[in-house]
């Protein structure tokens, strides 16, 4: 067989490594539809429940105001919203101990890589359709419309 027809085994460019020492807390507060998003006060209340040392905010919007509000409440915040290429966004989720989100993609990916996943829905949202599933997933349906 000529080298032209030889099959090479390729390693995936972005292999998932399940880390045992995950420590990052990821907050992905954005959704494709802004009406599904929660207030800064809502997120601060949720963060107080887990009392993280550092919070990394990821998202497709700026989230500067949210980062400032969280920081004013005494949390250390790293706002990487709109700053990461997709591959680095995935890597941050892979490294996360806990992911708090309202969006289906971060929730499904987080659940897949084994991070503790908290997905939040407003009262009338279709959480059965959009929410991730798994033993590491917690769905929270709020009373907020």
Secondary structure, 3 states (H helix, E strand, C coil): CCHHHCCCCCCCCCCCCCCCCCCEEEEECCCCCHHHCCCHHHHHHHHHHHCCCEEEECCCCCCHHHHHHHHHCCCEEEECCCCCCHHHHHHHHHCEEEEEECCHHHHHHHHHHCCEEEEEECCCCCHHHHCCCCCCEEEEECCCC
